[in-house]
Amino acid sequence: MIKNGYNINIVTGANQNFDVRVNNQLKVYFQKIPKIPIIKSFMLAQASYRKLSGMRNSVNVDITHPQLPLTPSFAVPPRFGKSLVCTVHSTWRGEAEAISGEPYSRLNANEKFLVGFNGFLRFFELGMIKRANRVIAVSDFTRRELRKYYNIPENRIRVVHNGVDTHKFQPATDKQKIRIELGLNPDDTIILSVGRLYARKGLFTLIDAIPSVIKRFNRAKFVISGKGQNSEMIKLNAHAERLGVKNNIIFTGYYPDKKLPKLYQAADVFAFSTFYEHHPFAVLEALSTGLPVVTTTVGGIAETIETGKNGLLVRPTDSKQFSDALVYLLEHQKEANKMGVKARNTIVKQYDWSILVKETMRVYEEATK
């Protein structure tokens, strides 16, 4: 956006309040919020409201661009800026329905709140959507959910897929060296999964798939990277121990953003066992790194992956099909490498941010007419 001449102000959460002018076109306003599950989003929304209210007379805003569903309508003061465009990454109703069949014991505190107070969350989500001059859906699946659940008029929705920095996420030039640098065994077979440890990410399905994989590849290590509450880690570890595969799993916890590209580069295969998604960044990052990907048919994933060509798609929650796909890629290295090359080409040609930012700019232009 900066390269295209935009001046940008970002309001986001942090451990303390402070403003940073990055350059003449970018200023970031950090708002102090507690790291408390569930309420931190509402605390950030309140802090954002106060900050934006104070900025009315000092910053001339053309476009206000909140991200949904995590930004409730009261985060942006009424009539702030000339136009409002919101990007919808998922919907509260869709998320609740996706996890409705999961055992309650597998849900974390955030997910339990999501189910129990879904109507409350949807009220503030819909309030923001109704205020928007244009709504950006991150996939055609997202567009269909907006039409189905909230009856948003078709002429107000524009599909702009999520993108990826193809310079940041590139294929490895020396995989063995990177593994040693990250403390991984260069002789192991590395299957990587990246994402928050939420129920809808399907990690129990991934763990269920591990026994069949290690029968064929006994040096297989499943590196699972992502944040989660202690209770989630305990449940996943207990499940892995019951299946006798705990020693084949490496939980990294939160992985620093600067090091994340190398984690992808260290892997042989990317595994994403989700059962509800719209257009996940982790899959795009893996494809951009040139990894063969095994993931599910849900949401907007099939809008990017053509199974058998630039990845493999399987049914959600089907651990047998998931393990078969992983074994296939590990046994057919030549075919896996071809998929990785096509995966990288898909991202470079269609999902590089330099391409998608132009689509976003067109939506901005529409919204301000």
C-alpha positions in Angstrom: 0.0 0.0 0.0 2.9 2.4 0.8 4.5 1.7 -2.6 1.1 2.8 -4.1 1.2 6.1 -2.3 -1.2 5.4 0.6 -0.7 6.9 4.1 -1.6 4.3 6.7 -2.5 4.4 10.4 -2.7 1.1 12.2 -4.4 0.6 15.6 -3.4 -2.7 17.3 -2.8 -4.4 20.7 0.4 -4.5 22.7 1.7 -4.7 26.3 1.7 -1.0 26.7 0.5 2.2 25.0 2.8 3.9 22.6 2.8 5.4 19.1 5.5 4.7 16.5 6.0 6.6 13.3 7.7 4.1 11.0 8.1 6.5 8.2 6.3 9.4 6.6 3.5 7.2 5.3 3.0 4.7 8.2 2.2 5.3 11.9 1.2 2.5 14.4 -0.8 3.2 17.5 -0.2 0.4 20.1 -2.9 0.0 22.7 -2.3 -1.7 26.0 -4.6 -4.7 26.5 -4.4 -7.6 28.9 -3.4 -11.1 27.6 -6.6 -12.6 28.9 -8.5 -15.1 26.6 -11.9 -14.1 25.4 -12.0 -10.5 26.7 -8.8 -9.2 25.1 -10.6 -8.5 21.8 -13.3 -6.5 23.5 -10.6 -4.6 25.5 -8.8 -3.8 22.3 -12.1 -2.7 20.7 -12.7 -0.2 23.6 -9.2 1.1 23.4 -9.5 1.5 19.6 -12.7 3.4 20.0 -11.0 5.9 22.4 -8.0 6.2 20.2 -9.9 6.8 17.0 -12.2 9.3 18.7 -9.1 11.2 19.7 -7.8 11.1 16.2 -10.8 12.6 14.5 -9.5 16.2 14.3 -5.8 15.3 13.6 -6.0 12.6 10.9 -7.9 12.9 7.7 -9.2 9.4 7.1 -10.6 8.3 3.7 -10.9 4.6 4.4 -11.4 2.8 7.7 -10.6 -0.9 7.3 -11.4 -3.3 10.2 -10.8 -7.0 10.1 -13.7 -9.3 11.0 -14.9 -11.2 12.9 -12.5 -10.1 15.7 -13.3 -6.4 15.4 -16.8 -5.7 16.9 -18.8 -2.7 15.6 -18.1 -0.5 18.6 -14.4 -0.5 17.9 -14.9 2.2 15.2 -16.7 5.4 16.2 -19.8 6.3 14.1 -19.0 8.3 10.9 -15.2 7.9 11.5 -13.6 8.4 8.1 -15.3 8.9 4.8 -15.9 5.3 3.9 -15.7 1.9 5.7 -14.5 -1.3 4.1 -14.3 -4.5 6.2 -12.5 -7.7 5.4 -14.2 -10.9 6.6 -11.8 -13.7 7.4 -14.5 -16.0 8.8 -17.9 -15.6 10.5 -18.9 -16.2 14.1 -21.9 -18.3 13.0 -19.8 -20.4 10.7 -17.2 -21.1 13.4 -19.9 -22.1 15.9 -21.5 -24.5 13.5 -18.2 -26.0 12.5 -17.3 -27.0 16.1 -20.9 -27.9 17.2 -20.2 -31.6 16.7 -16.9 -31.6 18.6 -16.9 -33.1 22.2 -17.2 -30.2 24.6 -14.1 -31.4 26.4 -12.0 -30.7 23.3 -13.0 -27.0 23.2 -10.9 -24.3 24.8 -12.2 -21.4 26.7 -12.4 -19.2 23.7 -14.4 -21.8 21.7 -16.8 -22.4 24.6 -17.5 -18.7 24.8 -17.9 -18.6 21.0 -20.6 -21.3 21.2 -22.3 -20.0 24.4 -22.4 -16.4 23.3 -22.7 -16.7 19.6 -25.7 -14.5 19.2 -23.9 -11.7 21.2 -20.9 -12.0 19.0 -22.9 -12.0 15.8 -24.8 -8.8 16.9 -21.5 -6.8 16.9 -20.2 -8.6 13.8 -23.3 -7.8 11.8 -23.3 -4.3 13.0 -19.9 -3.7 11.4 -20.8 -5.4 8.2 -24.0 -3.4 7.8 -22.0 -0.2 8.2 -19.5 -1.1 5.5 -19.7 0.5 2.1 -17.9 -2.6 0.8 -17.3 -6.0 2.3 -14.2 -7.9 1.2 -14.6 -11.7 1.5 -11.3 -13.7 1.6 -12.7 -16.5 -0.5 -15.8 -17.3 -2.5 -16.7 -19.6 0.3 -16.7 -16.5 2.6 -19.0 -14.7 0.1 -21.4 -17.6 0.2 -21.5 -17.6 4.0 -22.2 -13.8 4.1 -25.1 -14.3 1.7 -26.4 -17.4 3.5 -26.1 -16.4 7.1 -26.4 -12.6 7.0 -28.1 -11.9 3.6 -25.6 -9.3 2.6 -26.4 -7.9 -0.8 -24.2 -9.4 -3.6 -23.4 -5.9 -4.9 -21.6 -5.0 -1.6 -19.3 -8.0 -1.5 -16.0 -8.3 -3.3 -13.8 -11.4 -3.2 -10.2 -10.7 -2.6 -8.3 -13.8 -1.5 -5.6 -13.7 1.2 -2.1 -13.4 -0.1 1.5 -14.1 0.9 4.9 -12.4 0.7 6.6 -14.6 -1.9 10.0 -13.1 -1.1 9.7 -13.9 2.5 8.4 -17.5 1.9 10.6 -19.1 -0.7 11.8 -22.7 -1.4 14.8 -23.8 0.6 18.2 -23.8 -1.0 19.8 -26.0 1.8 17.2 -27.9 3.8 19.8 -29.8 5.8 21.6 -26.7 6.9 18.3 -25.1 8.0 17.3 -28.1 10.0 20.6 -28.1 11.9 20.1 -24.4 12.6 16.6 -25.0 14.0 17.7 -27.9 16.1 16.0 -30.5 14.0 17.6 -33.8 13.0 18.7 -33.6 9.4 18.0 -37.3 8.9 14.4 -37.2 10.0 11.4 -36.9 7.8 9.7 -33.7 8.8 5.9 -33.2 8.5 5.0 -29.7 9.5 1.7 -28.2 10.7 1.2 -24.5 11.5 -1.8 -23.0 13.2 -3.4 -22.1 16.5 -4.2 -25.1 18.6 -8.0 -24.8 18.2 -10.4 -27.7 17.8 -11.4 -26.7 14.3 -7.8 -27.1 13.2 -8.3 -30.9 13.4 -5.1 -31.7 15.3 -6.7 -34.8 16.8 -7.2 -36.1 13.2 -3.6 -35.3 12.4 -2.4 -37.2 15.5 -4.7 -40.1 14.6 -3.0 -40.3 11.2 0.5 -40.6 12.7 0.6 -44.3 13.6 0.1 -45.3 9.9 2.8 -42.9 8.8 5.5 -44.0 11.2 4.9 -47.7 10.3 6.3 -46.8 6.9 8.6 -44.0 7.9 9.9 -44.7 11.5 12.0 -41.5 11.5 9.0 -39.3 10.7 8.7 -36.3 13.1 5.5 -34.2 13.1 6.4 -30.6 14.0 3.2 -28.8 15.2 3.7 -25.1 15.5 1.2 -22.7 17.0 -0.1 -21.0 20.2 -2.5 -22.7 22.5 -3.7 -22.7 26.1 -2.0 -25.2 28.5 -5.2 -27.3 28.6 -5.1 -27.8 24.8 -1.5 -28.9 24.9 -2.3 -31.4 27.7 -5.2 -32.9 25.8 -3.1 -33.3 22.6 -0.2 -34.8 24.4 -2.5 -37.2 26.2 -4.0 -38.3 22.9 -0.6 -38.8 21.4 0.5 -40.8 24.4 -2.5 -43.1 24.1 -1.6 -43.8 20.5 2.1 -44.3 21.3 3.3 -41.5 19.1 4.2 -38.8 21.6 7.9 -39.2 20.7 7.1 -38.5 17.1 5.7 -35.1 17.8 7.5 -31.8 18.4 5.3 -29.0 19.7 7.1 -25.7 19.2 4.5 -23.4 20.7 4.4 -19.9 19.3 7.1 -19.6 16.6 8.6 -16.1 16.0 7.4 -14.6 12.8 11.0 -13.8 11.6 12.0 -17.5 11.9 8.8 -19.0 10.5 9.9 -19.1 6.9 12.8 -21.3 7.9 10.5 -23.7 9.7 8.6 -24.2 6.4 11.9 -24.6 4.6 12.9 -27.4 7.0 9.9 -29.5 6.2 9.3 -32.3 3.7 5.5 -32.1 3.6 3.0 -29.6 5.0 -0.1 -31.1 6.8 -3.1 -29.1 7.6 -6.0 -31.2 9.0 -8.5 -28.4 9.5 -12.3 -28.9 9.3 -13.3 -25.2 9.0 -11.4 -22.5 7.1 -12.0 -19.6 4.7 -8.6 -19.1 3.1 -5.8 -20.0 5.6 -2.5 -18.1 5.5 -0.6 -21.2 6.7 -1.5 -23.1 3.5 -0.5 -20.2 1.3 2.8 -19.9 3.1 3.5 -23.6 2.7 2.6 -23.4 -1.0 4.8 -20.4 -1.5 7.7 -22.3 0.1 7.2 -25.0 -2.5 6.1 -27.7 -0.1 3.8 -30.5 -1.2 0.6 -30.0 0.9 -2.0 -32.3 2.3 -5.1 -30.6 3.6 -8.8 -30.8 3.5 -11.6 -29.9 1.1 -13.2 -27.4 3.5 -14.0 -23.7 2.9 -12.0 -21.8 0.4 -9.0 -24.1 0.3 -10.2 -25.9 -2.9 -10.2 -22.4 -4.6 -6.4 -22.5 -4.4 -5.4 -26.2 -4.4 -6.3 -28.5 -7.3 -5.8 -31.9 -5.8 -3.2 -34.0 -7.5 -1.6 -31.0 -9.1 -0.4 -28.5 -6.6 -1.4 -30.5 -3.5 -3.7 -33.2 -2.1 -7.1 -32.7 -0.7 -8.8 -35.2 1.6 -12.1 -35.3 3.5 -12.1 -33.5 6.9 -11.8 -35.6 10.0 -10.8 -38.7 7.9 -7.5 -39.7 9.5 -7.2 -42.8 7.2 -7.4 -40.7 4.1 -5.1 -38.1 5.6 -2.4 -40.7 6.5 -2.7 -42.3 3.1 -2.1 -39.0 1.4 1.0 -38.2 3.6 2.5 -41.7 2.9 1.8 -41.3 -0.8 3.8 -38.0 -1.0 6.7 -39.4 1.1 6.9 -42.6 -1.0 6.7 -40.7 -4.3 9.3 -38.0 -3.9 9.4 -37.1 -7.6 5.7 -36.5 -7.7 5.8 -34.6 -4.5 8.5 -32.3 -5.9 6.5 -31.6 -9.0 3.5 -30.6 -6.8 5.8 -28.3 -4.8 7.0 -26.6 -7.9 3.4 -26.1 -9.1 2.4 -24.9 -5.6 5.0 -22.2 -5.8 3.9 -21.2 -9.3 0.3 -20.9 -8.1 1.2 -18.5 -5.4 3.5 -16.4 -7.5 1.0 -16.0 -10.3 -2.2 -15.5 -8.3 -1.6 -14.8 -4.6 1.4 -12.6 -4.2 0.5 -9.5 -2.1 1.6 -7.2 -5.0 -1.3 -8.7 -7.0 -3.9 -8.7 -4.3 -3.2 -5.2 -3.0 -4.3 -3.9 -6.4 -7.6 -5.7 -6.1 -8.0 -4.1 -2.6 -7.2 -0.7 -4.0 -10.0 -1.2 -6.6 -12.4 -1.9 -3.7 -11.3 1.3 -2.0 -12.0 3.2 -5.1 -15.5 1.8 -5.4 -16.2 2.5 -1.7 -15.2 6.2 -2.0 -17.3 7.0 -5.1 
